[in-house]
Amino acid sequence: MTVAEKAQTLRSLHDAPEILRVVNVWDVVSAKAIAALPETTALATAGHSIAATFGYADGQIPRELMIDMVGRIAASTELPVSADLDDGYDDAGETTRLAIGAGIVGANVEDRLKPFADSVAVVEAIVKAGEAEGVPFALNARTDAFVRAGDRPIEESIKDAIDRGRAFLDAGATCVFVPGILNADVTTQLVEGIGRGKISVIGLPGALTAAEYEALGVARISYGPMTQRVALTALQDVAKSLYADGVIPEGTRGLN
């Protein structure tokens, strides 16, 4: 498929009746491991995990390193790849152009609760960049209305997420990503306010299952840095076993 065809495929996966489940990856080998599973229809990168791979804090990795890695991931698979592009690196349009050039067909870009108009302008810049490249870029526009809410009442966060989400969709976003541990009541309010099939969530310990979110009208679920943390937990656990004179577990799988 061409880049434009992959982008359209990714958009179609967001529009499907069933929830789009994307298991986040952070390098080529993790991408190949997930892409090899028959259940995988698309890949999503985790910006936090890629930053950690290079020794950076979340949101601090230089753009060129991020684009290089997501491009390597995109080149390793025929599946559509959506990338976590942090906040767009102060020039969301140019960042999108570079990402498309690297084979990326969708992205998460976070608002970090910047002023409303500035956040909408970022979405507009991304959409225009995709159009200029001839790619129906699948923007999963993220609002940090919950994760950066501080101590404000949850009702204010819900309203803020709905207001921003509607504006992002009006500006051309494919979906609205609202990270946080969202219970059924909050999720229902967000779906009613933003639109059925237009909400994207993150699977965290204590959150609902993908099937439960699907029943509430959520379009997409991803897992952010949690997949890398699971992998690193397994690595530490086997290392402790080996230090205790254990052996590599039978059934350990490779990619070949």
C-alpha positions in Angstrom: 0.0 0.0 0.0 1.0 3.6 -0.5 1.3 5.9 2.4 -2.0 7.5 1.5 -3.7 4.1 1.3 -2.3 3.2 4.7 -3.6 6.4 6.1 -7.0 5.7 4.8 -6.9 2.2 6.2 -6.0 3.6 9.6 -8.9 6.1 9.4 -11.2 3.2 8.5 -10.1 1.2 11.5 -11.2 4.1 13.7 -14.6 4.2 12.0 -15.3 0.5 12.4 -18.0 -0.7 14.9 -15.4 -2.6 16.9 -12.9 -0.8 19.1 -9.4 -0.4 17.5 -6.9 -2.0 19.8 -3.3 -0.9 19.3 -0.5 -2.3 21.3 2.2 0.3 21.6 5.8 -0.4 20.4 9.0 1.5 20.8 11.6 0.1 18.4 11.9 -2.2 15.4 12.1 -5.5 17.3 9.0 -4.7 19.5 7.2 -3.6 16.3 8.0 -6.8 14.6 6.9 -8.9 17.6 3.5 -7.2 17.7 3.1 -7.0 13.9 3.6 -10.8 13.7 0.4 -11.4 15.7 -2.6 -12.1 13.4 -4.8 -9.9 15.6 -2.7 -6.8 14.8 -4.3 -4.4 12.3 -2.2 -1.3 13.1 0.7 -0.2 15.2 1.1 2.8 17.5 4.4 4.0 18.9 4.8 5.2 22.5 6.6 8.4 22.8 7.5 7.9 26.5 9.0 4.5 25.7 11.0 5.7 22.7 12.3 8.6 24.8 13.3 6.1 27.6 15.1 3.9 25.0 17.4 6.9 24.2 17.7 7.9 27.8 15.4 11.0 27.7 12.5 11.9 29.9 9.1 11.9 28.4 8.6 14.8 26.0 12.4 15.7 26.0 13.6 13.6 23.1 14.8 15.7 20.1 12.5 15.6 17.1 15.1 14.1 14.8 15.6 11.1 17.1 11.9 10.5 17.4 11.3 10.8 13.6 14.2 8.5 12.9 12.8 5.8 15.2 9.2 6.0 14.1 10.4 5.9 10.6 12.4 2.7 11.3 9.3 1.2 12.8 7.2 2.2 9.8 9.7 0.7 7.4 9.7 -2.6 9.3 6.0 -3.4 8.6 3.3 -3.2 5.9 0.8 -2.2 8.6 -0.3 1.4 9.1 1.7 3.1 11.9 0.5 5.9 14.1 3.2 7.8 16.0 3.3 9.6 19.3 4.7 13.0 18.3 4.5 14.6 21.7 3.2 18.2 21.4 4.4 18.7 17.8 7.7 20.1 18.7 6.7 23.8 18.4 6.0 23.3 14.7 3.3 20.7 14.3 2.9 21.1 10.6 6.5 20.6 9.8 6.7 17.7 12.3 3.8 16.1 10.5 5.4 16.6 7.1 8.6 14.9 8.4 6.6 12.0 9.9 4.7 11.4 6.7 8.0 11.4 4.8 9.2 8.7 7.2 6.1 6.6 6.4 3.9 7.6 9.4 0.2 7.8 8.6 -1.3 9.0 11.9 -0.3 10.5 15.2 -1.1 11.5 18.7 -0.3 15.1 19.4 -1.0 16.4 22.9 -2.3 19.8 23.9 -0.7 19.9 27.3 -3.6 22.2 28.3 -2.2 25.1 26.3 -4.6 27.9 25.6 -7.7 26.7 23.7 -7.1 28.7 20.5 -3.4 27.6 20.4 -4.4 24.0 20.8 -6.9 24.2 18.0 -4.4 25.9 15.7 -2.0 22.9 16.2 -4.7 20.5 15.1 -5.4 22.7 12.0 -1.7 22.8 11.2 -1.4 19.0 11.3 -4.5 18.5 9.1 -3.3 21.0 6.6 0.2 19.4 6.5 -1.5 16.0 5.7 -3.6 17.6 3.0 -0.5 19.2 1.4 1.2 15.8 1.3 -1.9 14.2 -0.2 -2.3 11.9 2.9 -5.6 11.6 4.9 -3.5 11.7 8.1 -5.3 10.1 11.0 -4.9 12.6 13.9 -5.7 11.2 17.3 -5.8 14.7 18.9 -4.9 14.4 22.6 -6.3 16.6 25.3 -4.7 16.5 28.8 -7.9 17.7 30.4 -7.6 14.9 33.0 -3.9 14.1 33.3 -3.0 17.8 33.8 -6.1 18.7 35.7 -4.5 19.2 39.1 -7.0 19.5 41.8 -9.9 21.0 39.8 -13.3 19.3 40.1 -13.8 16.5 37.7 -16.8 18.2 36.2 -14.6 21.0 34.9 -12.2 18.4 33.4 -15.1 16.7 31.6 -16.4 20.0 30.2 -12.9 21.1 29.1 -12.3 17.7 27.4 -15.6 18.0 25.6 -15.1 21.6 24.5 -11.6 20.8 23.2 -12.6 17.5 21.7 -15.4 19.1 19.7 -13.1 21.8 18.5 -10.4 19.3 17.5 -12.9 17.3 15.5 -14.2 20.5 13.8 -10.6 21.3 12.9 -10.2 18.0 11.1 -9.0 15.5 13.8 -10.0 11.9 13.2 -10.4 11.1 16.9 -9.9 12.7 20.3 -7.6 11.0 22.8 -8.5 11.6 26.4 -5.9 9.8 28.6 -6.6 9.0 32.2 -8.4 6.3 34.2 -11.9 6.9 33.0 -14.7 5.1 34.7 -18.0 4.2 32.9 -19.8 7.3 34.0 -17.1 9.7 32.9 -16.6 7.8 29.6 -20.3 8.0 28.9 -20.3 11.7 29.4 -17.4 12.1 27.1 -18.9 10.0 24.4 -22.2 11.8 24.6 -20.4 15.2 24.5 -17.8 14.5 21.8 -19.4 11.7 19.8 -19.8 8.0 19.6 -16.9 6.4 17.8 -14.8 9.6 18.3 -13.1 8.9 21.6 -9.7 7.3 22.2 -8.6 6.0 25.6 -5.6 4.5 27.3 -5.6 1.1 29.0 -4.1 1.5 32.5 -4.3 -0.6 35.7 -7.7 0.2 37.2 -9.3 1.3 33.9 -12.1 -0.5 32.1 -11.4 -3.3 29.7 -11.4 -2.8 25.9 -14.7 -4.6 25.6 -16.3 -2.4 28.2 -15.0 0.8 26.5 -16.3 -0.5 23.2 -19.8 -1.0 24.6 -19.7 2.6 25.7 -18.9 3.9 22.2 -15.1 4.3 22.4 -13.3 4.1 19.1 -9.7 3.2 20.1 -7.7 2.0 23.0 -3.9 2.1 23.3 -1.5 1.3 26.2 1.2 4.0 26.1 4.3 3.2 28.0 2.7 0.3 29.9 3.7 -2.3 27.3 7.4 -1.4 27.7 7.0 -1.5 31.4 5.6 -5.0 31.2 8.5 -6.0 29.1 11.0 -4.5 31.5 9.3 -6.1 34.4 9.7 -9.5 32.7 13.3 -8.7 32.0 14.1 -7.9 35.6 12.2 -10.9 36.8 14.1 -13.3 34.6 17.4 -11.6 35.6 16.6 -12.2 39.3 15.9 -15.8 38.5 19.2 -16.2 36.6 21.1 -14.5 39.5 19.5 -17.1 41.7 20.9 -19.9 39.5 17.7 -20.2 37.5 17.5 -21.0 33.8 15.8 -19.4 30.8 12.2 -20.5 30.8 11.1 -23.1 28.3 8.8 -21.8 25.7 10.7 -18.5 25.4 9.9 -17.2 21.9 12.0 -15.4 19.3 10.9 -13.7 16.0 12.5 -16.4 13.7 
